[in-house]
């Protein structure tokens, strides 16, 4: 049995013993009890690095040639300290087994032992392993959710939906199409998809197709061989090949020529790349995240974008809401950017006055989050916001919303922005907003906002 096959399936028991008769007997006992027994005669056949998060149990003899049970325990626990390892001992090895228990072994069985003893120990160990992995998965999901909230800042329904979609799509390998206006944060979303995926240790390669000259776009993306064209003095590895094992983010995909789109479609379908001037197909293990600010379906109808490429890309798509549709996030985002800028420049962040808050909320933000970040940077450096009411336009709200809906959104944004400031009690928050605590509590419920400081409670009302 090879090491790659050893760590493979759920509910599996890996049995290691150099005695072929005992190994066969124990394997049959485990198989008849419904376990998936995999047997090895030598611990050196095992790749201990595969132990991390493996959903199984190891049963090993202590005295074996090459690597004994104690050495195996040490190697496995170096990769995953919570992996259950059950040791089999001879009569004279009991003191050694006790030492192993202190070193982290799950259990030990003294020869000869009844079959029920082995099965009972394995069942308990598998139950423990499942619980450990479930808790580990929950902790990882919570950490990733916290990281997402730190990257995709916002409490609006649109941003909460985007955070959920990114968390879901990061866990799979499908290519993704991101739809969003200029400055809305398409590369931030793409980077989050990569960093929260199993490809996080591979390269993340970002390229803006709209910024590439038509004469070099194919060479940049697909690479070329020496002498492939005039000026190709040496081989060049293209961006797709460079991103092998990771993620390639291709922004402004709508600007690609139809000829390049044909090659991209082939790459997406076959997962191979062919350098210019070469006949060799290079296999790719790559995830492609494409982004566009245009409606590609309309572009396809107009003949500017290949319909087959559009349908191939549109399997999993994300829409980033423009800033004008998430007015309640404006002050929260502004504070986030301003505090980061102040920290970066080694200066103290200054607060917004009511007039400045109103000006930020009334601006239409044609440049989206990128524009807001630049304004926050100016503010952190002590400069004016650089906005005026005439440029601002109508209050930020969902187009077509009623007056009442716009007022509600404005109220929610003010409360959310104040909640982002340091408050250690509901009383402190209510005083900052100039509201009775009961009124504030009702508004928090109405807007779906959660104030969860440790020392705030219903009794604080």
TORKOL-4160 file (C-alpha; in steps of 0.2 Angstrom, whole numbers, padded with zeros to 4 digits, m for minus):
461
<pt num="1" X="0000" Y="0000" Z="0000"/>
<pt num="2" X="0007" Y="0017" Z="m0005"/>
<pt num="3" X="0008" Y="0032" Z="0006"/>
<pt num="4" X="m0004" Y="0042" Z="m0005"/>
<pt num="5" X="m0017" Y="0028" Z="m0004"/>
<pt num="6" X="m0015" Y="0027" Z="0015"/>
<pt num="7" X="m0023" Y="0043" Z="0019"/>
<pt num="8" X="m0038" Y="0043" Z="0009"/>
<pt num="9" X="m0056" Y="0040" Z="0015"/>
<pt num="10" X="m0067" Y="0043" Z="0029"/>
<pt num="11" X="m0070" Y="0031" Z="0044"/>
<pt num="12" X="m0053" Y="0023" Z="0039"/>
<pt num="13" X="m0041" Y="0013" Z="0051"/>
<pt num="14" X="m0023" Y="0013" Z="0046"/>
<pt num="15" X="m0016" Y="m0003" Z="0053"/>
<pt num="16" X="0003" Y="m0005" Z="0054"/>
<pt num="17" X="0012" Y="m0021" Z="0060"/>
<pt num="18" X="0027" Y="m0031" Z="0053"/>
<pt num="19" X="0018" Y="m0047" Z="0058"/>
<pt num="20" X="0009" Y="m0052" Z="0042"/>
<pt num="21" X="m0002" Y="m0065" Z="0051"/>
<pt num="22" X="m0008" Y="m0053" Z="0064"/>
<pt num="23" X="m0010" Y="m0039" Z="0052"/>
<pt num="24" X="m0021" Y="m0050" Z="0041"/>
<pt num="25" X="m0031" Y="m0056" Z="0056"/>
<pt num="26" X="m0034" Y="m0038" Z="0063"/>
<pt num="27" X="m0038" Y="m0031" Z="0046"/>
<pt num="28" X="m0052" Y="m0044" Z="0043"/>
<pt num="29" X="m0059" Y="m0040" Z="0061"/>
<pt num="30" X="m0060" Y="m0022" Z="0056"/>
<pt num="31" X="m0067" Y="m0025" Z="0039"/>
<pt num="32" X="m0081" Y="m0036" Z="0046"/>
<pt num="33" X="m0085" Y="m0023" Z="0059"/>
<pt num="34" X="m0088" Y="m0010" Z="0044"/>
<pt num="35" X="m0072" Y="m0001" Z="0045"/>
<pt num="36" X="m0061" Y="0003" Z="0030"/>
<pt num="37" X="m0045" Y="m0005" Z="0035"/>
<pt num="38" X="m0029" Y="m0001" Z="0026"/>
<pt num="39" X="m0013" Y="m0012" Z="0031"/>
<pt num="40" X="0005" Y="m0008" Z="0030"/>
<pt num="41" X="0019" Y="m0019" Z="0035"/>
<pt num="42" X="0032" Y="m0005" Z="0037"/>
<pt num="43" X="0029" Y="0012" Z="0044"/>
<pt num="44" X="0042" Y="0019" Z="0032"/>
<pt num="45" X="0029" Y="0017" Z="0018"/>
<pt num="46" X="0019" Y="0030" Z="0026"/>
<pt num="47" X="0020" Y="0049" Z="0022"/>
<pt num="48" X="0017" Y="0057" Z="0039"/>
<pt num="49" X="0014" Y="0074" Z="0031"/>
<pt num="50" X="m0003" Y="0068" Z="0025"/>
<pt num="51" X="m0009" Y="0066" Z="0042"/>
<pt num="52" X="m0016" Y="0083" Z="0044"/>
<pt num="53" X="m0035" Y="0083" Z="0044"/>
<pt num="54" X="m0035" Y="0065" Z="0039"/>
<pt num="55" X="m0052" Y="0058" Z="0046"/>
<pt num="56" X="m0046" Y="0042" Z="0052"/>
<pt num="57" X="m0037" Y="0032" Z="0066"/>
<pt num="58" X="m0019" Y="0024" Z="0066"/>
<pt num="59" X="m0017" Y="0007" Z="0074"/>
<pt num="60" X="0002" Y="0002" Z="0076"/>
<pt num="61" X="0013" Y="m0010" Z="0084"/>
<pt num="62" X="0026" Y="m0003" Z="0095"/>
<pt num="63" X="0041" Y="m0014" Z="0091"/>
<pt num="64" X="0044" Y="m0014" Z="0072"/>
<pt num="65" X="0060" Y="m0013" Z="0061"/>
<pt num="66" X="0065" Y="0004" Z="0054"/>
<pt num="67" X="0053" Y="0016" Z="0062"/>
<pt num="68" X="0045" Y="0009" Z="0078"/>
<pt num="69" X="0028" Y="0014" Z="0085"/>
<pt num="70" X="0035" Y="0028" Z="0096"/>
<pt num="71" X="0044" Y="0036" Z="0082"/>
<pt num="72" X="0029" Y="0035" Z="0071"/>
<pt num="73" X="0018" Y="0043" Z="0085"/>
<pt num="74" X="0031" Y="0057" Z="0086"/>
<pt num="75" X="0031" Y="0060" Z="0067"/>
<pt num="76" X="0012" Y="0059" Z="0065"/>
<pt num="77" X="0009" Y="0071" Z="0080"/>
<pt num="78" X="0022" Y="0083" Z="0072"/>
<pt num="79" X="0009" Y="0085" Z="0058"/>
<pt num="80" X="m0007" Y="0084" Z="0068"/>
<pt num="81" X="m0006" Y="0083" Z="0087"/>
<pt num="82" X="m0024" Y="0077" Z="0088"/>
<pt num="83" X="m0023" Y="0062" Z="0077"/>
<pt num="84" X="m0028" Y="0046" Z="0087"/>
<pt num="85" X="m0014" Y="0033" Z="0087"/>
<pt num="86" X="m0018" Y="0017" Z="0096"/>
<pt num="87" X="m0003" Y="0006" Z="0100"/>
<pt num="88" X="m0001" Y="m0013" Z="0101"/>
<pt num="89" X="0011" Y="m0019" Z="0114"/>
<pt num="90" X="0018" Y="m0035" Z="0120"/>
<pt num="91" X="0018" Y="m0041" Z="0138"/>
<pt num="92" X="0035" Y="m0033" Z="0142"/>
<pt num="93" X="0031" Y="m0017" Z="0133"/>
<pt num="94" X="0018" Y="m0010" Z="0145"/>
<pt num="95" X="0029" Y="0002" Z="0154"/>
<pt num="96" X="0034" Y="0008" Z="0136"/>
<pt num="97" X="0016" Y="0010" Z="0132"/>
<pt num="98" X="0012" Y="0020" Z="0147"/>
<pt num="99" X="0026" Y="0032" Z="0142"/>
<pt num="100" X="0018" Y="0033" Z="0125"/>
<pt num="101" X="0002" Y="0038" Z="0132"/>
<pt num="102" X="0010" Y="0052" Z="0141"/>
<pt num="103" X="0017" Y="0057" Z="0124"/>
<pt num="104" X="0000" Y="0058" Z="0117"/>
<pt num="105" X="m0005" Y="0040" Z="0111"/>
<pt num="106" X="m0024" Y="0038" Z="0111"/>
<pt num="107" X="m0024" Y="0021" Z="0119"/>
<pt num="108" X="m0014" Y="0005" Z="0120"/>
<pt num="109" X="m0019" Y="m0014" Z="0119"/>
<pt num="110" X="m0008" Y="m0027" Z="0127"/>
<pt num="111" X="m0006" Y="m0044" Z="0117"/>
<pt num="112" X="m0016" Y="m0055" Z="0116"/>
<pt num="113" X="m0032" Y="m0044" Z="0116"/>
<pt num="114" X="m0050" Y="m0049" Z="0112"/>
<pt num="115" X="m0057" Y="m0042" Z="0096"/>
<pt num="116" X="m0070" Y="m0032" Z="0105"/>
<pt num="117" X="m0056" Y="m0022" Z="0114"/>
<pt num="118" X="m0049" Y="m0017" Z="0097"/>
<pt num="119" X="m0066" Y="m0012" Z="0090"/>
<pt num="120" X="m0071" Y="m0002" Z="0105"/>
<pt num="121" X="m0055" Y="0008" Z="0105"/>
<pt num="122" X="m0056" Y="0011" Z="0087"/>
<pt num="123" X="m0074" Y="0017" Z="0088"/>
<pt num="124" X="m0070" Y="0029" Z="0102"/>
<pt num="125" X="m0055" Y="0036" Z="0093"/>
<pt num="126" X="m0065" Y="0039" Z="0077"/>
<pt num="127" X="m0079" Y="0048" Z="0087"/>
<pt num="128" X="m0065" Y="0059" Z="0095"/>
<pt num="129" X="m0058" Y="0062" Z="0078"/>
<pt num="130" X="m0074" Y="0067" Z="0070"/>
<pt num="131" X="m0077" Y="0079" Z="0084"/>
<pt num="132" X="m0060" Y="0087" Z="0083"/>
<pt num="133" X="m0061" Y="0089" Z="0064"/>
<pt num="134" X="m0079" Y="0097" Z="0066"/>
<pt num="135" X="m0073" Y="0109" Z="0079"/>
<pt num="136" X="m0057" Y="0113" Z="0068"/>
<pt num="137" X="m0068" Y="0116" Z="0053"/>
<pt num="138" X="m0080" Y="0128" Z="0063"/>
<pt num="139" X="m0065" Y="0138" Z="0070"/>
<pt num="140" X="m0058" Y="0139" Z="0052"/>
<pt num="141" X="m0075" Y="0145" Z="0045"/>
<pt num="142" X="m0076" Y="0158" Z="0059"/>
<pt num="143" X="m0059" Y="0164" Z="0056"/>
<pt num="144" X="m0062" Y="0165" Z="0037"/>
<pt num="145" X="m0078" Y="0174" Z="0040"/>
<pt num="146" X="m0069" Y="0187" Z="0051"/>
<pt num="147" X="m0056" Y="0189" Z="0038"/>
<pt num="148" X="m0069" Y="0192" Z="0025"/>
<pt num="149" X="m0077" Y="0205" Z="0035"/>
<pt num="150" X="m0060" Y="0214" Z="0037"/>
<pt num="151" X="m0058" Y="0214" Z="0018"/>
<pt num="152" X="m0075" Y="0216" Z="0012"/>
<pt num="153" X="m0081" Y="0230" Z="0024"/>
<pt num="154" X="m0099" Y="0233" Z="0025"/>
<pt num="155" X="m0115" Y="0229" Z="0034"/>
<pt num="156" X="m0127" Y="0233" Z="0020"/>
<pt num="157" X="m0138" Y="0218" Z="0014"/>
<pt num="158" X="m0129" Y="0218" Z="m0003"/>
<pt num="159" X="m0112" Y="0217" Z="0006"/>
<pt num="160" X="m0118" Y="0203" Z="0018"/>
<pt num="161" X="m0124" Y="0193" Z="0003"/>
<pt num="162" X="m0107" Y="0196" Z="m0006"/>
<pt num="163" X="m0098" Y="0190" Z="0009"/>
<pt num="164" X="m0108" Y="0174" Z="0010"/>
<pt num="165" X="m0106" Y="0171" Z="m0009"/>
<pt num="166" X="m0087" Y="0173" Z="m0008"/>
<pt num="167" X="m0086" Y="0161" Z="0007"/>
<pt num="168" X="m0096" Y="0148" Z="m0003"/>
<pt num="169" X="m0086" Y="0150" Z="m0019"/>
<pt num="170" X="m0069" Y="0150" Z="m0011"/>
<pt num="171" X="m0072" Y="0132" Z="m0005"/>
<pt num="172" X="m0074" Y="0126" Z="m0023"/>
<pt num="173" X="m0063" Y="0125" Z="m0039"/>
<pt num="174" X="m0075" Y="0133" Z="m0051"/>
<pt num="175" X="m0069" Y="0148" Z="m0062"/>
<pt num="176" X="m0078" Y="0164" Z="m0057"/>
<pt num="177" X="m0085" Y="0179" Z="m0066"/>
<pt num="178" X="m0085" Y="0196" Z="m0056"/>
<pt num="179" X="m0097" Y="0210" Z="m0062"/>
<pt num="180" X="m0093" Y="0227" Z="m0055"/>
<pt num="181" X="m0091" Y="0245" Z="m0060"/>
<pt num="182" X="m0074" Y="0253" Z="m0060"/>
<pt num="183" X="m0067" Y="0256" Z="m0043"/>
<pt num="184" X="m0080" Y="0244" Z="m0034"/>
<pt num="185" X="m0066" Y="0232" Z="m0028"/>
<pt num="186" X="m0066" Y="0218" Z="m0041"/>
<pt num="187" X="m0047" Y="0213" Z="m0037"/>
<pt num="188" X="m0051" Y="0214" Z="m0018"/>
<pt num="189" X="m0064" Y="0201" Z="m0021"/>
<pt num="190" X="m0053" Y="0190" Z="m0032"/>
<pt num="191" X="m0039" Y="0190" Z="m0019"/>
<pt num="192" X="m0051" Y="0185" Z="m0006"/>
<pt num="193" X="m0057" Y="0170" Z="m0016"/>
<pt num="194" X="m0039" Y="0165" Z="m0019"/>
<pt num="195" X="m0033" Y="0167" Z="m0001"/>
<pt num="196" X="m0048" Y="0158" Z="0007"/>
<pt num="197" X="m0046" Y="0143" Z="m0006"/>
<pt num="198" X="m0036" Y="0128" Z="m0006"/>
<pt num="199" X="m0024" Y="0137" Z="m0018"/>
<pt num="200" X="m0019" Y="0150" Z="m0005"/>
<pt num="201" X="m0001" Y="0144" Z="m0006"/>
<pt num="202" X="0000" Y="0145" Z="m0024"/>
<pt num="203" X="0003" Y="0161" Z="m0035"/>
<pt num="204" X="m0010" Y="0174" Z="m0037"/>
<pt num="205" X="m0007" Y="0183" Z="m0054"/>
<pt num="206" X="m0017" Y="0198" Z="m0058"/>
<pt num="207" X="m0017" Y="0206" Z="m0075"/>
<pt num="208" X="m0028" Y="0220" Z="m0083"/>
<pt num="209" X="m0032" Y="0215" Z="m0101"/>
<pt num="210" X="m0037" Y="0233" Z="m0104"/>
<pt num="211" X="m0020" Y="0239" Z="m0100"/>
<pt num="212" X="m0011" Y="0228" Z="m0113"/>
<pt num="213" X="m0007" Y="0234" Z="m0130"/>
<pt num="214" X="m0015" Y="0223" Z="m0143"/>
<pt num="215" X="0002" Y="0218" Z="m0150"/>
<pt num="216" X="0008" Y="0210" Z="m0134"/>
<pt num="217" X="m0007" Y="0203" Z="m0126"/>
<pt num="218" X="m0005" Y="0186" Z="m0133"/>
<pt num="219" X="0013" Y="0185" Z="m0128"/>
<pt num="220" X="0009" Y="0191" Z="m0110"/>
<pt num="221" X="m0005" Y="0179" Z="m0108"/>
<pt num="222" X="0001" Y="0163" Z="m0117"/>
<pt num="223" X="0020" Y="0166" Z="m0118"/>
<pt num="224" X="0031" Y="0163" Z="m0133"/>
<pt num="225" X="0046" Y="0153" Z="m0139"/>
<pt num="226" X="0062" Y="0161" Z="m0144"/>
<pt num="227" X="0061" Y="0167" Z="m0162"/>
<pt num="228" X="0042" Y="0166" Z="m0162"/>
<pt num="229" X="0041" Y="0183" Z="m0170"/>
<pt num="230" X="0052" Y="0198" Z="m0173"/>
<pt num="231" X="0060" Y="0204" Z="m0157"/>
<pt num="232" X="0056" Y="0187" Z="m0147"/>
<pt num="233" X="0075" Y="0185" Z="m0142"/>
<pt num="234" X="0071" Y="0172" Z="m0129"/>
<pt num="235" X="0057" Y="0161" Z="m0122"/>
<pt num="236" X="0044" Y="0170" Z="m0111"/>
<pt num="237" X="0033" Y="0161" Z="m0099"/>
<pt num="238" X="0015" Y="0168" Z="m0100"/>
<pt num="239" X="0004" Y="0174" Z="m0086"/>
<pt num="240" X="m0007" Y="0158" Z="m0087"/>
<pt num="241" X="0008" Y="0147" Z="m0086"/>
<pt num="242" X="0016" Y="0157" Z="m0072"/>
<pt num="243" X="0000" Y="0156" Z="m0062"/>
<pt num="244" X="0000" Y="0136" Z="m0063"/>
<pt num="245" X="m0005" Y="0129" Z="m0046"/>
<pt num="246" X="m0014" Y="0145" Z="m0041"/>
<pt num="247" X="m0026" Y="0158" Z="m0047"/>
<pt num="248" X="m0026" Y="0170" Z="m0062"/>
<pt num="249" X="m0036" Y="0186" Z="m0061"/>
<pt num="250" X="m0040" Y="0193" Z="m0078"/>
<pt num="251" X="m0048" Y="0210" Z="m0076"/>
<pt num="252" X="m0057" Y="0220" Z="m0090"/>
<pt num="253" X="m0060" Y="0204" Z="m0100"/>
<pt num="254" X="m0072" Y="0213" Z="m0111"/>
<pt num="255" X="m0057" Y="0222" Z="m0119"/>
<pt num="256" X="m0049" Y="0206" Z="m0126"/>
<pt num="257" X="m0050" Y="0204" Z="m0145"/>
<pt num="258" X="m0061" Y="0190" Z="m0152"/>
<pt num="259" X="m0045" Y="0181" Z="m0158"/>
<pt num="260" X="m0038" Y="0181" Z="m0140"/>
<pt num="261" X="m0056" Y="0176" Z="m0134"/>
<pt num="262" X="m0055" Y="0160" Z="m0144"/>
<pt num="263" X="m0038" Y="0155" Z="m0136"/>
<pt num="264" X="m0045" Y="0159" Z="m0119"/>
<pt num="265" X="m0060" Y="0148" Z="m0122"/>
<pt num="266" X="m0049" Y="0133" Z="m0127"/>
<pt num="267" X="m0039" Y="0136" Z="m0112"/>
<pt num="268" X="m0054" Y="0136" Z="m0100"/>
<pt num="269" X="m0061" Y="0120" Z="m0108"/>
<pt num="270" X="m0045" Y="0110" Z="m0110"/>
<pt num="271" X="m0034" Y="0117" Z="m0096"/>
<pt num="272" X="m0019" Y="0118" Z="m0107"/>
<pt num="273" X="m0008" Y="0132" Z="m0114"/>
<pt num="274" X="0002" Y="0133" Z="m0130"/>
<pt num="275" X="0016" Y="0146" Z="m0131"/>
<pt num="276" X="0017" Y="0156" Z="m0147"/>
<pt num="277" X="0029" Y="0148" Z="m0159"/>
<pt num="278" X="0027" Y="0131" Z="m0150"/>
<pt num="279" X="0017" Y="0115" Z="m0154"/>
<pt num="280" X="0019" Y="0109" Z="m0136"/>
<pt num="281" X="0003" Y="0108" Z="m0125"/>
<pt num="282" X="0007" Y="0112" Z="m0107"/>
<pt num="283" X="m0006" Y="0106" Z="m0094"/>
<pt num="284" X="m0012" Y="0119" Z="m0082"/>
<pt num="285" X="m0019" Y="0117" Z="m0064"/>
<pt num="286" X="m0026" Y="0134" Z="m0063"/>
<pt num="287" X="m0042" Y="0144" Z="m0057"/>
<pt num="288" X="m0047" Y="0159" Z="m0068"/>
<pt num="289" X="m0056" Y="0173" Z="m0060"/>
<pt num="290" X="m0062" Y="0185" Z="m0074"/>
<pt num="291" X="m0069" Y="0202" Z="m0071"/>
<pt num="292" X="m0079" Y="0215" Z="m0081"/>
<pt num="293" X="m0088" Y="0231" Z="m0079"/>
<pt num="294" X="m0099" Y="0228" Z="m0094"/>
<pt num="295" X="m0114" Y="0217" Z="m0097"/>
<pt num="296" X="m0106" Y="0203" Z="m0107"/>
<pt num="297" X="m0122" Y="0196" Z="m0113"/>
<pt num="298" X="m0126" Y="0213" Z="m0122"/>
<pt num="299" X="m0108" Y="0213" Z="m0128"/>
<pt num="300" X="m0111" Y="0196" Z="m0135"/>
<pt num="301" X="m0127" Y="0202" Z="m0143"/>
<pt num="302" X="m0118" Y="0216" Z="m0151"/>
<pt num="303" X="m0104" Y="0204" Z="m0158"/>
<pt num="304" X="m0090" Y="0212" Z="m0147"/>
<pt num="305" X="m0089" Y="0196" Z="m0136"/>
<pt num="306" X="m0090" Y="0178" Z="m0140"/>
<pt num="307" X="m0106" Y="0171" Z="m0133"/>
<pt num="308" X="m0099" Y="0154" Z="m0130"/>
<pt num="309" X="m0085" Y="0162" Z="m0119"/>
<pt num="310" X="m0098" Y="0171" Z="m0110"/>
<pt num="311" X="m0108" Y="0156" Z="m0106"/>
<pt num="312" X="m0092" Y="0147" Z="m0101"/>
<pt num="313" X="m0087" Y="0160" Z="m0089"/>
<pt num="314" X="m0105" Y="0164" Z="m0082"/>
<pt num="315" X="m0106" Y="0147" Z="m0072"/>
<pt num="316" X="m0102" Y="0155" Z="m0056"/>
<pt num="317" X="m0104" Y="0174" Z="m0055"/>
<pt num="318" X="m0103" Y="0188" Z="m0042"/>
<pt num="319" X="m0110" Y="0205" Z="m0043"/>
<pt num="320" X="m0102" Y="0219" Z="m0032"/>
<pt num="321" X="m0115" Y="0232" Z="m0028"/>
<pt num="322" X="m0109" Y="0250" Z="m0032"/>
<pt num="323" X="m0107" Y="0261" Z="m0017"/>
<pt num="324" X="m0122" Y="0271" Z="m0022"/>
<pt num="325" X="m0133" Y="0255" Z="m0018"/>
<pt num="326" X="m0125" Y="0253" Z="m0001"/>
<pt num="327" X="m0126" Y="0270" Z="0008"/>
<pt num="328" X="m0126" Y="0263" Z="0025"/>
<pt num="329" X="m0108" Y="0257" Z="0022"/>
<pt num="330" X="m0101" Y="0274" Z="0017"/>
<pt num="331" X="m0096" Y="0280" Z="0034"/>
<pt num="332" X="m0090" Y="0263" Z="0040"/>
<pt num="333" X="m0079" Y="0262" Z="0025"/>
<pt num="334" X="m0073" Y="0280" Z="0026"/>
<pt num="335" X="m0068" Y="0277" Z="0044"/>
<pt num="336" X="m0059" Y="0261" Z="0040"/>
<pt num="337" X="m0049" Y="0269" Z="0026"/>
<pt num="338" X="m0045" Y="0285" Z="0036"/>
<pt num="339" X="m0039" Y="0275" Z="0051"/>
<pt num="340" X="m0028" Y="0264" Z="0041"/>
<pt num="341" X="m0021" Y="0279" Z="0032"/>
<pt num="342" X="m0018" Y="0288" Z="0049"/>
<pt num="343" X="m0009" Y="0272" Z="0055"/>
<pt num="344" X="0001" Y="0271" Z="0040"/>
<pt num="345" X="0007" Y="0289" Z="0041"/>
<pt num="346" X="0010" Y="0288" Z="0060"/>
<pt num="347" X="m0003" Y="0302" Z="0064"/>
<pt num="348" X="m0019" Y="0302" Z="0074"/>
<pt num="349" X="m0036" Y="0300" Z="0066"/>
<pt num="350" X="m0047" Y="0314" Z="0067"/>
<pt num="351" X="m0066" Y="0313" Z="0069"/>
<pt num="352" X="m0079" Y="0318" Z="0056"/>
<pt num="353" X="m0090" Y="0333" Z="0060"/>
<pt num="354" X="m0109" Y="0332" Z="0056"/>
<pt num="355" X="m0107" Y="0342" Z="0041"/>
<pt num="356" X="m0094" Y="0331" Z="0034"/>
<pt num="357" X="m0104" Y="0316" Z="0037"/>
<pt num="358" X="m0119" Y="0323" Z="0028"/>
<pt num="359" X="m0108" Y="0328" Z="0013"/>
<pt num="360" X="m0101" Y="0310" Z="0012"/>
<pt num="361" X="m0118" Y="0303" Z="0013"/>
<pt num="362" X="m0125" Y="0314" Z="m0001"/>
<pt num="363" X="m0111" Y="0311" Z="m0013"/>
<pt num="364" X="m0115" Y="0299" Z="m0028"/>
<pt num="365" X="m0098" Y="0291" Z="m0028"/>
<pt num="366" X="m0096" Y="0288" Z="m0047"/>
<pt num="367" X="m0078" Y="0281" Z="m0043"/>
<pt num="368" X="m0085" Y="0269" Z="m0030"/>
<pt num="369" X="m0075" Y="0262" Z="m0016"/>
<pt num="370" X="m0058" Y="0268" Z="m0024"/>
<pt num="371" X="m0065" Y="0286" Z="m0024"/>
<pt num="372" X="m0070" Y="0285" Z="m0006"/>
<pt num="373" X="m0053" Y="0278" Z="m0001"/>
<pt num="374" X="m0044" Y="0292" Z="m0009"/>
<pt num="375" X="m0055" Y="0305" Z="0000"/>
<pt num="376" X="m0052" Y="0296" Z="0016"/>
<pt num="377" X="m0033" Y="0297" Z="0013"/>
<pt num="378" X="m0035" Y="0316" Z="0010"/>
<pt num="379" X="m0045" Y="0318" Z="0026"/>
<pt num="380" X="m0032" Y="0308" Z="0036"/>
<pt num="381" X="m0018" Y="0319" Z="0030"/>
<pt num="382" X="m0028" Y="0334" Z="0036"/>
<pt num="383" X="m0034" Y="0340" Z="0020"/>
<pt num="384" X="m0052" Y="0345" Z="0015"/>
<pt num="385" X="m0063" Y="0331" Z="0009"/>
<pt num="386" X="m0063" Y="0338" Z="m0009"/>
<pt num="387" X="m0082" Y="0336" Z="m0011"/>
<pt num="388" X="m0096" Y="0348" Z="m0012"/>
<pt num="389" X="m0114" Y="0347" Z="m0012"/>
<pt num="390" X="m0116" Y="0352" Z="m0030"/>
<pt num="391" X="m0105" Y="0337" Z="m0035"/>
<pt num="392" X="m0113" Y="0326" Z="m0023"/>
<pt num="393" X="m0130" Y="0324" Z="m0030"/>
<pt num="394" X="m0145" Y="0315" Z="m0022"/>
<pt num="395" X="m0142" Y="0306" Z="m0006"/>
<pt num="396" X="m0135" Y="0288" Z="m0008"/>
<pt num="397" X="m0149" Y="0276" Z="m0009"/>
<pt num="398" X="m0155" Y="0262" Z="m0020"/>
<pt num="399" X="m0162" Y="0270" Z="m0036"/>
<pt num="400" X="m0181" Y="0271" Z="m0036"/>
<pt num="401" X="m0182" Y="0269" Z="m0017"/>
<pt num="402" X="m0196" Y="0278" Z="m0008"/>
<pt num="403" X="m0193" Y="0293" Z="0003"/>
<pt num="404" X="m0196" Y="0283" Z="0018"/>
<pt num="405" X="m0184" Y="0269" Z="0012"/>
<pt num="406" X="m0171" Y="0282" Z="0009"/>
<pt num="407" X="m0173" Y="0290" Z="0027"/>
<pt num="408" X="m0172" Y="0272" Z="0034"/>
<pt num="409" X="m0156" Y="0269" Z="0025"/>
<pt num="410" X="m0149" Y="0286" Z="0030"/>
<pt num="411" X="m0154" Y="0282" Z="0049"/>
<pt num="412" X="m0146" Y="0265" Z="0048"/>
<pt num="413" X="m0130" Y="0271" Z="0040"/>
<pt num="414" X="m0128" Y="0284" Z="0054"/>
<pt num="415" X="m0131" Y="0271" Z="0068"/>
<pt num="416" X="m0119" Y="0259" Z="0060"/>
<pt num="417" X="m0105" Y="0272" Z="0058"/>
<pt num="418" X="m0106" Y="0276" Z="0076"/>
<pt num="419" X="m0106" Y="0258" Z="0081"/>
<pt num="420" X="m0090" Y="0257" Z="0072"/>
<pt num="421" X="m0082" Y="0269" Z="0084"/>
<pt num="422" X="m0076" Y="0262" Z="0101"/>
<pt num="423" X="m0090" Y="0261" Z="0113"/>
<pt num="424" X="m0090" Y="0249" Z="0128"/>
<pt num="425" X="m0108" Y="0250" Z="0132"/>
<pt num="426" X="m0125" Y="0253" Z="0125"/>
<pt num="427" X="m0127" Y="0268" Z="0136"/>
<pt num="428" X="m0111" Y="0276" Z="0128"/>
<pt num="429" X="m0118" Y="0273" Z="0110"/>
<pt num="430" X="m0135" Y="0280" Z="0115"/>
<pt num="431" X="m0127" Y="0296" Z="0122"/>
<pt num="432" X="m0116" Y="0298" Z="0106"/>
<pt num="433" X="m0131" Y="0297" Z="0095"/>
<pt num="434" X="m0142" Y="0308" Z="0107"/>
<pt num="435" X="m0155" Y="0294" Z="0109"/>
<pt num="436" X="m0164" Y="0287" Z="0124"/>
<pt num="437" X="m0157" Y="0269" Z="0127"/>
<pt num="438" X="m0174" Y="0261" Z="0124"/>
<pt num="439" X="m0176" Y="0270" Z="0107"/>
<pt num="440" X="m0159" Y="0265" Z="0102"/>
<pt num="441" X="m0163" Y="0247" Z="0106"/>
<pt num="442" X="m0178" Y="0247" Z="0096"/>
<pt num="443" X="m0169" Y="0255" Z="0081"/>
<pt num="444" X="m0155" Y="0242" Z="0082"/>
<pt num="445" X="m0169" Y="0228" Z="0081"/>
<pt num="446" X="m0177" Y="0237" Z="0067"/>
<pt num="447" X="m0162" Y="0239" Z="0056"/>
<pt num="448" X="m0155" Y="0222" Z="0061"/>
<pt num="449" X="m0139" Y="0229" Z="0069"/>
<pt num="450" X="m0131" Y="0219" Z="0083"/>
<pt num="451" X="m0121" Y="0228" Z="0097"/>
<pt num="452" X="m0112" Y="0214" Z="0106"/>
<pt num="453" X="m0100" Y="0222" Z="0118"/>
<pt num="454" X="m0097" Y="0211" Z="0133"/>
<pt num="455" X="m0103" Y="0224" Z="0146"/>
<pt num="456" X="m0119" Y="0229" Z="0137"/>
<pt num="457" X="m0136" Y="0220" Z="0141"/>
<pt num="458" X="m0154" Y="0221" Z="0142"/>
<pt num="459" X="m0152" Y="0228" Z="0160"/>
<pt num="460" X="m0142" Y="0242" Z="0153"/>
<pt num="461" X="m0158" Y="0249" Z="0145"/>
